[in-house]
Amino acid sequence: MSKIDEVRAEMVTAMKNKDKDRKETLSMLLGALKNKAIDKREDLTEAEEYEVIKKEIKQTKETMELAPEDRGDIKEQCKKRLEVLGEFAPEEMSEEAIRGAIGEVLASLGIESPSAKDKGRVMKELMPKVKGKADGALVNRIVAEILG
């Protein structure tokens, strides 16, 4: 079952339960998924679906951060949206899993004593493996920490 079908089914349930906030969020997500599929002119892959969901989460977080302090209603609405979007987001890699992936890359590249000069090579190999599964900023921070 594609994410579009999943979101549509959840939206119908939200409408039956008269949960307006959840229905609006699901409607927004469904629109984003459909627009991406229309742009591509074929069904989305699972990775592309997760990309769209992550983009929606990122935009919602930005809206929440940029909202003025006296606009608690906007912040509350964003929190509710993030809860709903989080249900459809992919499982993020843990810090330990990222460190394991970095170890594998270092071994495959034959780097025994990693230094800051190796960061480009390591990131080039590592990012395709963790793309969509881990936050890029977190991966970058851990790689910098390991390469010290």
Long-range contacts (C-beta under 8 A, 24 or more apart in sequence): 2-43, 2-44, 2-49, 3-33, 3-44, 3-46, 3-49, 3-53, 3-88, 4-30, 4-33, 4-34, 4-37, 4-44, 4-49, 6-88, 7-33, 7-88, 10-87, 21-77, 21-80, 21-81, 21-84, 22-80, 22-84, 25-80, 25-81, 25-84, 25-85, 26-84, 28-56, 28-81, 29-53, 29-56, 29-84, 29-85, 29-88, 32-56, 47-131, 47-132, 50-89, 50-90, 50-132, 51-132, 53-85, 53-88, 53-89, 53-90, 54-89, 54-90, 54-132, 56-85, 57-82, 57-85, 57-86, 57-89, 60-85, 90-132, 90-133, 91-133, 92-133, 92-134, 92-135, 93-130, 93-133, 93-134, 95-138, 95-142, 97-134, 98-130, 98-134, 98-138, 98-139, 98-142, 99-142, 99-146, 101-126, 101-129, 101-130, 102-126, 102-142, 102-143, 102-146, 105-129, 114-146, 114-147, 114-148, 115-147, 115-148, 116-144, 116-147, 116-148, 118-147, 119-143, 119-144, 119-147, 122-147
